[in-house]
Amino acid sequence: MNIEKVYEEMFDYLNTQLSDVEINPYGAVLLDTIPSVEPSVFPLIVMTQMDFTFATETLGKTHKRFTLPIEVNIFTIKSGANKKETIAKQLANVVKEVLFDHYGMRLDVFDRQPNLIENVYRIVMRFSCLVDEDTEIIYRE
């Protein structure tokens, strides 16, 4: 199935965008899993593919579409004169530009979430889209 390939392409493209110092002046690191121990590097962006589901299929089986949900967690701390909230919102805009504007995904959730570590600010974003299995064309739901 090509849906994993679509996710990997999105992850790689976001990583490429974050490597640009003008887009990411804070040096945020992109990971594909949330670390099990307190990370030593901030800001941190974690992009994970959630379980995808079968969405639609025609009788002729010409269109097989799967819902591709992606969750992005942004973790920031205060950096010099920059507030952790400001850093998180700027990084969220970069993520939105890639997944919403570039790939055409739908933004389902944009929320601040409490974090176990008090001085860490956390934003959770959830995106979704339909992906055609054969053509890898992405549709907003």
N, CA, C and O atoms as a GROMACS GRO file, in nm:
protein
  564
    1MET      N    1   0.084  -0.118   0.000
    1MET     CA    2   0.000   0.000   0.000
    1MET      C    3   0.089   0.124   0.000
    1MET      O    4   0.194   0.125   0.063
    2ASN      N    5   0.048   0.226  -0.069
    2ASN     CA    6   0.128   0.346  -0.087
    2ASN      C    7   0.104   0.453   0.018
    2ASN      O    8   0.167   0.559   0.013
    3ILE      N    9   0.015   0.428   0.113
    3ILE     CA   10  -0.018   0.532   0.210
    3ILE      C   11   0.102   0.564   0.300
    3ILE      O   12   0.119   0.678   0.342
    4GLU      N   13   0.184   0.464   0.330
    4GLU     CA   14   0.305   0.487   0.409
    4GLU      C   15   0.401   0.577   0.333
    4GLU      O   16   0.469   0.661   0.392
    5LYS      N   17   0.406   0.559   0.202
    5LYS     CA   18   0.493   0.641   0.117
    5LYS      C   19   0.448   0.788   0.120
    5LYS      O   20   0.532   0.878   0.121
    6VAL      N   21   0.319   0.810   0.121
    6VAL     CA   22   0.265   0.946   0.126
    6VAL      C   23   0.306   1.012   0.258
    6VAL      O   24   0.350   1.127   0.259
    7TYR      N   25   0.292   0.940   0.370
    7TYR     CA   26   0.332   0.993   0.501
    7TYR      C   27   0.481   1.025   0.503
    7TYR      O   28   0.521   1.132   0.549
    8GLU      N   29   0.563   0.933   0.453
    8GLU     CA   30   0.708   0.954   0.452
    8GLU      C   31   0.746   1.077   0.369
    8GLU      O   32   0.837   1.151   0.405
    9GLU      N   33   0.676   1.098   0.258
    9GLU     CA   34   0.702   1.215   0.175
    9GLU      C   35   0.670   1.343   0.252
    9GLU      O   36   0.745   1.440   0.246
   10MET      N   37   0.558   1.343   0.323
   10MET     CA   38   0.520   1.460   0.403
   10MET      C   39   0.621   1.486   0.513
   10MET      O   40   0.661   1.600   0.536
   11PHE      N   41   0.664   1.380   0.581
   11PHE     CA   42   0.762   1.392   0.689
   11PHE      C   43   0.893   1.450   0.634
   11PHE      O   44   0.949   1.542   0.693
   12ASP      N   45   0.940   1.394   0.523
   12ASP     CA   46   1.066   1.441   0.464
   12ASP      C   47   1.058   1.586   0.418
   12ASP      O   48   1.152   1.662   0.436
   13TYR      N   49   0.943   1.624   0.360
   13TYR     CA   50   0.927   1.762   0.313
   13TYR      C   51   0.926   1.859   0.431
   13TYR      O   52   0.987   1.966   0.424
   14LEU      N   53   0.856   1.824   0.539
   14LEU     CA   54   0.855   1.908   0.659
   14LEU      C   55   0.996   1.919   0.716
   14LEU      O   56   1.038   2.027   0.757
   15ASN      N   57   1.068   1.809   0.719
   15ASN     CA   58   1.205   1.809   0.770
   15ASN      C   59   1.294   1.901   0.686
   15ASN      O   60   1.378   1.972   0.740
   16THR      N   61   1.276   1.898   0.554
   16THR     CA   62   1.351   1.985   0.464
   16THR      C   63   1.319   2.131   0.493
   16THR      O   64   1.410   2.215   0.496
   17GLN      N   65   1.192   2.162   0.513
   17GLN     CA   66   1.153   2.300   0.543
   17GLN      C   67   1.214   2.347   0.675
   17GLN      O   68   1.258   2.461   0.687
   18LEU      N   69   1.217   2.258   0.774
   18LEU     CA   70   1.271   2.294   0.904
   18LEU      C   71   1.423   2.311   0.903
   18LEU      O   72   1.479   2.373   0.993
   19SER      N   73   1.490   2.257   0.802
   19SER     CA   74   1.635   2.273   0.794
   19SER      C   75   1.676   2.413   0.746
   19SER      O   76   1.793   2.450   0.753
   20ASP      N   77   1.578   2.490   0.696
   20ASP     CA   78   1.603   2.627   0.653
   20ASP      C   79   1.603   2.718   0.776
   20ASP      O   80   1.503   2.728   0.847
   21VAL      N   81   1.716   2.785   0.800
   21VAL     CA   82   1.731   2.869   0.919
   21VAL      C   83   1.633   2.987   0.919
   21VAL      O   84   1.590   3.031   1.025
   22GLU      N   85   1.597   3.037   0.801
   22GLU     CA   86   1.501   3.147   0.796
   22GLU      C   87   1.361   3.102   0.837
   22GLU      O   88   1.287   3.179   0.898
   23ILE      N   89   1.325   2.979   0.804
   23ILE     CA   90   1.195   2.924   0.842
   23ILE      C   91   1.195   2.877   0.986
   23ILE      O   92   1.095   2.889   1.056
   24ASN      N   93   1.306   2.823   1.030
   24ASN     CA   94   1.318   2.762   1.162
   24ASN      C   95   1.440   2.820   1.236
   24ASN      O   96   1.540   2.751   1.253
   25PRO      N   97   1.431   2.947   1.279
   25PRO     CA   98   1.547   3.009   1.345
   25PRO      C   99   1.578   2.950   1.482
   25PRO      O  100   1.684   2.977   1.539
   26TYR      N  101   1.487   2.869   1.536
   26TYR     CA  102   1.505   2.812   1.670
   26TYR      C  103   1.575   2.677   1.667
   26TYR      O  104   1.608   2.622   1.773
   27GLY      N  105   1.597   2.622   1.548
   27GLY     CA  106   1.663   2.492   1.537
   27GLY      C  107   1.578   2.377   1.585
   27GLY      O  108   1.630   2.280   1.640
   28ALA      N  109   1.447   2.385   1.565
   28ALA     CA  110   1.357   2.277   1.608
   28ALA      C  111   1.394   2.146   1.538
   28ALA      O  112   1.430   2.145   1.421
   29VAL      N  113   1.384   2.038   1.612
   29VAL     CA  114   1.416   1.905   1.562
   29VAL      C  115   1.286   1.830   1.537
   29VAL      O  116   1.193   1.837   1.618
   30LEU      N  117   1.278   1.758   1.425
   30LEU     CA  118   1.160   1.679   1.390
   30LEU      C  119   1.187   1.532   1.417
   30LEU      O  120   1.286   1.476   1.370
   31LEU      N  121   1.097   1.469   1.493
   31LEU     CA  122   1.105   1.325   1.522
   31LEU      C  123   0.975   1.258   1.479
   31LEU      O  124   0.874   1.324   1.457
   32ASP      N  125   0.980   1.124   1.468
   32ASP     CA  126   0.858   1.050   1.431
   32ASP      C  127   0.795   0.977   1.550
   32ASP      O  128   0.693   0.911   1.533
   33THR      N  129   0.855   0.988   1.668
   33THR     CA  130   0.796   0.932   1.789
   33THR      C  131   0.827   1.024   1.907
   33THR      O  132   0.931   1.090   1.910
   34ILE      N  133   0.736   1.027   2.004
   34ILE     CA  134   0.760   1.106   2.124
   34ILE      C  135   0.863   1.034   2.210
   34ILE      O  136   0.846   0.915   2.238
   35PRO      N  137   0.969   1.101   2.251
   35PRO     CA  138   1.072   1.036   2.333
   35PRO      C  139   1.014   0.984   2.465
   35PRO      O  140   0.925   1.046   2.524
   36SER      N  141   1.066   0.871   2.510
   36SER     CA  142   1.016   0.812   2.635
   36SER      C  143   1.077   0.878   2.759
   36SER      O  144   1.024   0.866   2.869
   37VAL      N  145   1.188   0.949   2.740
   37VAL     CA  146   1.250   1.024   2.850
   37VAL      C  147   1.247   1.172   2.814
   37VAL      O  148   1.226   1.208   2.698
   38GLU      N  149   1.269   1.256   2.913
   38GLU     CA  150   1.268   1.400   2.888
   38GLU      C  151   1.373   1.435   2.783
   38GLU      O  152   1.491   1.405   2.800
   39PRO      N  153   1.329   1.499   2.673
   39PRO     CA  154   1.425   1.532   2.567
   39PRO      C  155   1.524   1.638   2.612
   39PRO      O  156   1.494   1.722   2.697
   40SER      N  157   1.643   1.632   2.555
   40SER     CA  158   1.746   1.731   2.589
   40SER      C  159   1.749   1.844   2.488
   40SER      O  160   1.818   1.944   2.508
   41VAL      N  161   1.675   1.829   2.378
   41VAL     CA  162   1.674   1.929   2.272
   41VAL      C  163   1.535   1.991   2.262
   41VAL      O  164   1.435   1.920   2.252
   42PHE      N  165   1.530   2.123   2.263
   42PHE     CA  166   1.406   2.197   2.242
   42PHE      C  167   1.436   2.310   2.146
   42PHE      O  168   1.549   2.359   2.144
   43PRO      N  169   1.342   2.352   2.066
   43PRO     CA  170   1.208   2.300   2.050
   43PRO      C  171   1.208   2.166   1.978
   43PRO      O  172   1.302   2.131   1.908
   44LEU      N  173   1.101   2.094   1.998
   44LEU     CA  174   1.088   1.960   1.944
   44LEU      C  175   0.953   1.947   1.875
   44LEU      O  176   0.850   1.984   1.931
   45ILE      N  177   0.954   1.893   1.752
   45ILE     CA  178   0.830   1.867   1.678
   45ILE      C  179   0.823   1.717   1.655
   45ILE      O  180   0.916   1.658   1.601
   46VAL      N  181   0.712   1.657   1.695
   46VAL     CA  182   0.694   1.513   1.676
   46VAL      C  183   0.574   1.493   1.584
   46VAL      O  184   0.461   1.530   1.618
   47MET      N  185   0.600   1.432   1.469
   47MET     CA  186   0.494   1.405   1.371
   47MET      C  187   0.474   1.255   1.361
   47MET      O  188   0.566   1.182   1.327
   48THR      N  189   0.353   1.209   1.392
   48THR     CA  190   0.324   1.066   1.388
   48THR      C  191   0.203   1.038   1.301
   48THR      O  192   0.106   1.114   1.298
   49GLN      N  193   0.211   0.927   1.231
   49GLN     CA  194   0.098   0.880   1.152
   49GLN      C  195   0.010   0.797   1.244
   49GLN      O  196   0.055   0.698   1.302
   50MET      N  197  -0.115   0.838   1.257
   50MET     CA  198  -0.209   0.762   1.337
   50MET      C  199  -0.265   0.650   1.250
   50MET      O  200  -0.238   0.646   1.130
   51ASP      N  201  -0.342   0.561   1.307
   51ASP     CA  202  -0.398   0.450   1.229
   51ASP      C  203  -0.489   0.503   1.120
   51ASP      O  204  -0.580   0.583   1.146
   52PHE      N  205  -0.465   0.459   0.998
   52PHE     CA  206  -0.549   0.502   0.887
   52PHE      C  207  -0.666   0.406   0.872
   52PHE      O  208  -0.658   0.289   0.911
   53THR      N  209  -0.774   0.457   0.814
   53THR     CA  210  -0.894   0.376   0.798
   53THR      C  211  -0.938   0.376   0.652
   53THR      O  212  -0.911   0.471   0.578
   54PHE      N  213  -1.004   0.270   0.613
   54PHE     CA  214  -1.060   0.259   0.479
   54PHE      C  215  -1.178   0.354   0.471
   54PHE      O  216  -1.269   0.346   0.553
   55ALA      N  217  -1.179   0.443   0.373
   55ALA     CA  218  -1.283   0.545   0.365
   55ALA      C  219  -1.392   0.512   0.263
   55ALA      O  220  -1.508   0.499   0.299
   56THR      N  221  -1.355   0.497   0.136
   56THR     CA  222  -1.456   0.473   0.034
   56THR      C  223  -1.404   0.376  -0.071
   56THR      O  224  -1.284   0.361  -0.092
   57GLU      N  225  -1.498   0.310  -0.135
   57GLU     CA  226  -1.464   0.221  -0.246
   57GLU      C  227  -1.588   0.214  -0.335
   57GLU      O  228  -1.699   0.197  -0.286
   58THR      N  229  -1.568   0.227  -0.464
   58THR     CA  230  -1.681   0.216  -0.556
   58THR      C  231  -1.704   0.069  -0.589
   58THR      O  232  -1.619  -0.015  -0.562
   59LEU      N  233  -1.819   0.038  -0.647
   59LEU     CA  234  -1.850  -0.100  -0.682
   59LEU      C  235  -1.748  -0.156  -0.781
   59LEU      O  236  -1.715  -0.275  -0.774
   60GLY      N  237  -1.699  -0.074  -0.871
   60GLY     CA  238  -1.601  -0.119  -0.968
   60GLY      C  239  -1.460  -0.124  -0.912
   60GLY      O  240  -1.365  -0.159  -0.981
   61LYS      N  241  -1.450  -0.087  -0.785
   61LYS     CA  242  -1.321  -0.084  -0.716
   61LYS      C  243  -1.219   0.003  -0.789
   61LYS      O  244  -1.099  -0.025  -0.789
   62THR      N  245  -1.269   0.109  -0.851
   62THR     CA  246  -1.178   0.198  -0.921
   62THR      C  247  -1.120   0.304  -0.829
   62THR      O  248  -1.014   0.359  -0.857
   63HIS      N  249  -1.189   0.333  -0.721
   63HIS     CA  250  -1.140   0.434  -0.627
   63HIS      C  251  -1.133   0.375  -0.487
   63HIS      O  252  -1.236   0.354  -0.423
   64LYS      N  253  -1.014   0.349  -0.441
   64LYS     CA  254  -0.994   0.304  -0.304
   64LYS      C  255  -0.928   0.420  -0.230
   64LYS      O  256  -0.816   0.459  -0.263
   65ARG      N  257  -0.997   0.473  -0.132
   65ARG     CA  258  -0.945   0.587  -0.058
   65ARG      C  259  -0.935   0.553   0.090
   65ARG      O  260  -1.022   0.487   0.148
   66PHE      N  261  -0.828   0.601   0.148
   66PHE     CA  262  -0.802   0.579   0.289
   66PHE      C  263  -0.789   0.712   0.359
   66PHE      O  264  -0.733   0.807   0.304
   67THR      N  265  -0.841   0.720   0.481
   67THR     CA  266  -0.824   0.840   0.562
   67THR      C  267  -0.687   0.831   0.627
   67THR      O  268  -0.655   0.734   0.696
   68LEU      N  269  -0.605   0.935   0.604
   68LEU     CA  270  -0.471   0.941   0.663
   68LEU      C  271  -0.471   1.048   0.771
   68LEU      O  272  -0.470   1.167   0.740
   69PRO      N  273  -0.472   1.009   0.900
   69PRO     CA  274  -0.463   1.106   1.007
   69PRO      C  275  -0.318   1.122   1.055
   69PRO      O  276  -0.244   1.024   1.069
   70ILE      N  277  -0.279   1.245   1.080
   70ILE     CA  278  -0.144   1.274   1.129
   70ILE      C  279  -0.156   1.362   1.251
   70ILE      O  280  -0.234   1.458   1.253
   71GLU      N  281  -0.078   1.330   1.354
   71GLU     CA  282  -0.075   1.412   1.474
   71GLU      C  283   0.062   1.476   1.486
   71GLU      O  284   0.164   1.411   1.465
   72VAL      N  285   0.063   1.605   1.519
   72VAL     CA  286   0.187   1.679   1.537
   72VAL      C  287   0.186   1.739   1.677
   72VAL      O  288   0.092   1.809   1.715
   73ASN      N  289   0.290   1.710   1.754
   73ASN     CA  290   0.308   1.768   1.887
   73ASN      C  291   0.428   1.861   1.880
   73ASN      O  292   0.535   1.824   1.830
   74ILE      N  293   0.411   1.982   1.931
   74ILE     CA  294   0.519   2.080   1.934
   74ILE      C  295   0.550   2.110   2.080
   74ILE      O  296   0.462   2.152   2.155
   75PHE      N  297   0.675   2.088   2.119
   75PHE     CA  298   0.720   2.111   2.256
   75PHE      C  299   0.823   2.224   2.255
   75PHE      O  300   0.922   2.217   2.182
   76THR      N  301   0.800   2.327   2.337
   76THR     CA  302   0.896   2.439   2.342
   76THR      C  303   0.921   2.480   2.486
   76THR      O  304   0.841   2.455   2.576
   77ILE      N  305   1.036   2.545   2.505
   77ILE     CA  306   1.069   2.609   2.632
   77ILE      C  307   1.114   2.751   2.599
   77ILE      O  308   1.138   2.784   2.482
   78LYS      N  309   1.125   2.835   2.700
   78LYS     CA  310   1.170   2.972   2.678
   78LYS      C  311   1.311   2.971   2.623
   78LYS      O  312   1.397   2.895   2.668
   79SER      N  313   1.334   3.057   2.523
   79SER     CA  314   1.466   3.064   2.461
   79SER      C  315   1.507   3.211   2.452
   79SER      O  316   1.462   3.284   2.364
   80GLY      N  317   1.594   3.253   2.543
   80GLY     CA  318   1.637   3.392   2.544
   80GLY      C  319   1.519   3.485   2.568
   80GLY      O  320   1.445   3.470   2.665
   81ALA      N  321   1.503   3.582   2.478
   81ALA     CA  322   1.393   3.679   2.491
   81ALA      C  323   1.262   3.623   2.434
   81ALA      O  324   1.157   3.684   2.453
   82ASN      N  325   1.267   3.510   2.366
   82ASN     CA  326   1.148   3.455   2.302
   82ASN      C  327   1.068   3.369   2.400
   82ASN      O  328   1.121   3.279   2.465
   83LYS      N  329   0.940   3.399   2.409
   83LYS     CA  330   0.852   3.321   2.496
   83LYS      C  331   0.823   3.186   2.432
   83LYS      O  332   0.819   3.174   2.310
   84LYS      N  333   0.803   3.085   2.516
   84LYS     CA  334   0.776   2.950   2.465
   84LYS      C  335   0.647   2.945   2.383
   84LYS      O  336   0.638   2.868   2.288
   85GLU      N  337   0.547   3.026   2.419
   85GLU     CA  338   0.423   3.030   2.344
   85GLU      C  339   0.444   3.085   2.203
   85GLU      O  340   0.388   3.033   2.106
   86THR      N  341   0.526   3.190   2.193
   86THR     CA  342   0.556   3.252   2.064
   86THR      C  343   0.630   3.155   1.973
   86THR      O  344   0.597   3.143   1.854
   87ILE      N  345   0.728   3.086   2.027
   87ILE     CA  346   0.805   2.988   1.950
   87ILE      C  347   0.712   2.878   1.899
   87ILE      O  348   0.717   2.841   1.782
   88ALA      N  349   0.627   2.826   1.987
   88ALA     CA  350   0.536   2.717   1.950
   88ALA      C  351   0.441   2.760   1.839
   88ALA      O  352   0.416   2.684   1.746
   89LYS      N  353   0.387   2.880   1.848
   89LYS     CA  354   0.293   2.928   1.746
   89LYS      C  355   0.362   2.950   1.612
   89LYS      O  356   0.303   2.923   1.508
   90GLN      N  357   0.487   2.999   1.614
   90GLN     CA  358   0.560   3.016   1.489
   90GLN      C  359   0.590   2.881   1.424
   90GLN      O  360   0.578   2.867   1.302
   91LEU      N  361   0.627   2.782   1.504
   91LEU     CA  362   0.653   2.648   1.450
   91LEU      C  363   0.523   2.584   1.401
   91LEU      O  364   0.523   2.512   1.302
   92ALA      N  365   0.412   2.609   1.472
   92ALA     CA  366   0.283   2.556   1.428
   92ALA      C  367   0.245   2.613   1.292
   92ALA      O  368   0.185   2.543   1.210
   93ASN      N  369   0.280   2.738   1.267
   93ASN     CA  370   0.253   2.798   1.136
   93ASN      C  371   0.332   2.729   1.026
   93ASN      O  372   0.281   2.710   0.915
   94VAL      N  373   0.457   2.690   1.055
   94VAL     CA  374   0.538   2.618   0.957
   94VAL      C  375   0.474   2.483   0.926
   94VAL      O  376   0.462   2.445   0.810
   95VAL      N  377   0.432   2.412   1.030
   95VAL     CA  378   0.367   2.282   1.012
   95VAL      C  379   0.239   2.298   0.930
   95VAL      O  380   0.212   2.220   0.839
   96LYS      N  381   0.160   2.400   0.963
   96LYS     CA  382   0.035   2.426   0.891
   96LYS      C  383   0.062   2.458   0.744
   96LYS      O  384  -0.010   2.411   0.656
   97GLU      N  385   0.165   2.537   0.717
   97GLU     CA  386   0.199   2.570   0.578
   97GLU      C  387   0.232   2.444   0.498
   97GLU      O  388   0.199   2.436   0.380
   98VAL      N  389   0.297   2.348   0.560
   98VAL     CA  390   0.334   2.226   0.490
   98VAL      C  391   0.213   2.134   0.474
   98VAL      O  392   0.180   2.096   0.362
   99LEU      N  393   0.148   2.098   0.583
   99LEU     CA  394   0.042   1.997   0.577
   99LEU      C  395  -0.091   2.052   0.524
   99LEU      O  396  -0.159   1.982   0.448
  100PHE      N  397  -0.128   2.173   0.560
  100PHE     CA  398  -0.256   2.230   0.517
  100PHE      C  399  -0.242   2.296   0.380
  100PHE      O  400  -0.317   2.265   0.287
  101ASP      N  401  -0.147   2.389   0.369
  101ASP     CA  402  -0.134   2.466   0.245
  101ASP      C  403  -0.069   2.385   0.132
  101ASP      O  404  -0.120   2.383   0.020
  102HIS      N  405   0.043   2.319   0.161
  102HIS     CA  406   0.116   2.247   0.055
  102HIS      C  407   0.048   2.115   0.017
  102HIS      O  408   0.031   2.086  -0.102
  103TYR      N  409   0.011   2.034   0.118
  103TYR     CA  410  -0.046   1.902   0.089
  103TYR      C  411  -0.199   1.900   0.086
  103TYR      O  412  -0.257   1.801   0.042
  104GLY      N  413  -0.263   2.004   0.131
  104GLY     CA  414  -0.409   2.010   0.125
  104GLY      C  415  -0.480   1.927   0.230
  104GLY      O  416  -0.594   1.886   0.209
  105MET      N  417  -0.415   1.902   0.343
  105MET     CA  418  -0.481   1.828   0.450
  105MET      C  419  -0.576   1.921   0.525
  105MET      O  420  -0.564   2.043   0.519
  106ARG      N  421  -0.670   1.861   0.596
  106ARG     CA  422  -0.763   1.937   0.678
  106ARG      C  423  -0.707   1.944   0.820
  106ARG      O  424  -0.660   1.843   0.874
  107LEU      N  425  -0.712   2.062   0.880
  107LEU     CA  426  -0.670   2.080   1.019
  107LEU      C  427  -0.790   2.054   1.108
  107LEU      O  428  -0.884   2.134   1.110
  108ASP      N  429  -0.789   1.942   1.181
  108ASP     CA  430  -0.901   1.901   1.265
  108ASP      C  431  -0.890   1.953   1.409
  108ASP      O  432  -0.990   1.988   1.470
  109VAL      N  433  -0.767   1.957   1.461
  109VAL     CA  434  -0.745   1.998   1.600
  109VAL      C  435  -0.623   2.088   1.607
  109VAL      O  436  -0.519   2.059   1.547
  110PHE      N  437  -0.637   2.197   1.679
  110PHE     CA  438  -0.525   2.286   1.711
  110PHE      C  439  -0.548   2.329   1.854
  110PHE      O  440  -0.636   2.411   1.880
  111ASP      N  441  -0.470   2.274   1.948
  111ASP     CA  442  -0.501   2.295   2.088
  111ASP      C  443  -0.374   2.294   2.172
  111ASP      O  444  -0.279   2.222   2.143
  112ARG      N  445  -0.375   2.374   2.275
  112ARG     CA  446  -0.268   2.369   2.373
  112ARG      C  447  -0.300   2.256   2.470
  112ARG      O  448  -0.413   2.245   2.517
  113GLN      N  449  -0.202   2.174   2.499
  113GLN     CA  450  -0.221   2.061   2.590
  113GLN      C  451  -0.127   2.075   2.709
  113GLN      O  452  -0.014   2.122   2.693
  114PRO      N  453  -0.172   2.036   2.826
  114PRO     CA  454  -0.080   2.037   2.941
  114PRO      C  455   0.031   1.935   2.919
  114PRO      O  456   0.012   1.833   2.852
  115ASN      N  457   0.144   1.963   2.976
  115ASN     CA  458   0.258   1.873   2.962
  115ASN      C  459   0.305   1.831   3.102
  115ASN      O  460   0.286   1.905   3.198
  116LEU      N  461   0.365   1.713   3.112
  116LEU     CA  462   0.413   1.664   3.242
  116LEU      C  463   0.524   1.752   3.297
  116LEU      O  464   0.534   1.770   3.419
  117ILE      N  465   0.607   1.806   3.210
  117ILE     CA  466   0.716   1.893   3.253
  117ILE      C  467   0.661   2.036   3.253
  117ILE      O  468   0.618   2.086   3.149
  118GLU      N  469   0.662   2.101   3.369
  118GLU     CA  470   0.594   2.229   3.387
  118GLU      C  471   0.641   2.340   3.294
  118GLU      O  472   0.558   2.414   3.241
  119ASN      N  473   0.769   2.353   3.272
  119ASN     CA  474   0.818   2.466   3.193
  119ASN      C  475   0.813   2.442   3.042
  119ASN      O  476   0.861   2.524   2.964
  120VAL      N  477   0.755   2.329   3.001
  120VAL     CA  478   0.744   2.297   2.859
  120VAL      C  479   0.603   2.330   2.810
  120VAL      O  480   0.504   2.288   2.869
  121TYR      N  481   0.597   2.406   2.700
  121TYR     CA  482   0.471   2.444   2.638
  121TYR      C  483   0.445   2.344   2.525
  121TYR      O  484   0.536   2.308   2.450
  122ARG      N  485   0.320   2.298   2.514
  122ARG     CA  486   0.288   2.193   2.416
  122ARG      C  487   0.164   2.230   2.336
  122ARG      O  488   0.061   2.269   2.391
  123ILE      N  489   0.177   2.218   2.204
  123ILE     CA  490   0.064   2.234   2.114
  123ILE      C  491   0.043   2.101   2.042
  123ILE      O  492   0.138   2.037   1.998
  124VAL      N  493  -0.084   2.061   2.030
  124VAL     CA  494  -0.118   1.940   1.955
  124VAL      C  495  -0.200   1.982   1.833
  124VAL      O  496  -0.296   2.058   1.844
  125MET      N  497  -0.159   1.930   1.718
  125MET     CA  498  -0.231   1.955   1.593
  125MET      C  499  -0.263   1.820   1.531
  125MET      O  500  -0.179   1.730   1.528
  126ARG      N  501  -0.386   1.806   1.482
  126ARG     CA  502  -0.424   1.683   1.412
  126ARG      C  503  -0.476   1.721   1.274
  126ARG      O  504  -0.561   1.808   1.260
  127PHE      N  505  -0.423   1.653   1.174
  127PHE     CA  506  -0.460   1.675   1.036
  127PHE      C  507  -0.517   1.546   0.979
  127PHE      O  508  -0.488   1.438   1.029
  128SER      N  509  -0.599   1.558   0.874
  128SER     CA  510  -0.647   1.439   0.805
  128SER      C  511  -0.673   1.471   0.659
  128SER      O  512  -0.693   1.586   0.621
  129CYS      N  513  -0.673   1.366   0.579
  129CYS     CA  514  -0.705   1.378   0.437
  129CYS      C  515  -0.741   1.240   0.385
  129CYS      O  516  -0.719   1.139   0.452
  130LEU      N  517  -0.796   1.236   0.266
  130LEU     CA  518  -0.821   1.110   0.196
  130LEU      C  519  -0.708   1.090   0.097
  130LEU      O  520  -0.670   1.183   0.026
  131VAL      N  521  -0.657   0.969   0.090
  131VAL     CA  522  -0.551   0.936  -0.005
  131VAL      C  523  -0.600   0.823  -0.094
  131VAL      O  524  -0.642   0.718  -0.044
  132ASP      N  525  -0.595   0.845  -0.225
  132ASP     CA  526  -0.630   0.740  -0.321
  132ASP      C  527  -0.517   0.639  -0.323
  132ASP      O  528  -0.401   0.676  -0.343
  133GLU      N  529  -0.550   0.513  -0.304
  133GLU     CA  530  -0.448   0.408  -0.293
  133GLU      C  531  -0.365   0.394  -0.420
  133GLU      O  532  -0.245   0.370  -0.413
  134ASP      N  533  -0.427   0.409  -0.535
  134ASP     CA  534  -0.356   0.385  -0.660
  134ASP      C  535  -0.280   0.508  -0.710
  134ASP      O  536  -0.165   0.496  -0.754
  135THR      N  537  -0.341   0.624  -0.703
  135THR     CA  538  -0.280   0.743  -0.761
  135THR      C  539  -0.206   0.828  -0.659
  135THR      O  540  -0.131   0.919  -0.696
  136GLU      N  541  -0.226   0.801  -0.532
  136GLU     CA  542  -0.167   0.877  -0.422
  136GLU      C  543  -0.211   1.023  -0.423
  136GLU      O  544  -0.143   1.109  -0.367
  137ILE      N  545  -0.324   1.052  -0.486
  137ILE     CA  546  -0.378   1.186  -0.487
  137ILE      C  547  -0.442   1.212  -0.352
  137ILE      O  548  -0.512   1.127  -0.298
  138ILE      N  549  -0.418   1.332  -0.299
  138ILE     CA  550  -0.468   1.367  -0.168
  138ILE      C  551  -0.592   1.456  -0.182
  138ILE      O  552  -0.593   1.550  -0.260
  139TYR      N  553  -0.696   1.423  -0.104
  139TYR     CA  554  -0.821   1.498  -0.105
  139TYR      C  555  -0.850   1.544   0.037
  139TYR      O  556  -0.826   1.472   0.133
  140ARG      N  557  -0.902   1.667   0.049
  140ARG     CA  558  -0.955   1.709   0.179
  140ARG      C  559  -1.089   1.642   0.196
  140ARG      O  560  -1.164   1.627   0.101
  141GLU      N  561  -1.118   1.601   0.318
  141GLU     CA  562  -1.247   1.537   0.346
  141GLU      C  563  -1.356   1.640   0.351
  141GLU      O  564  -1.472   1.605   0.373
   0.00000   0.00000   0.00000
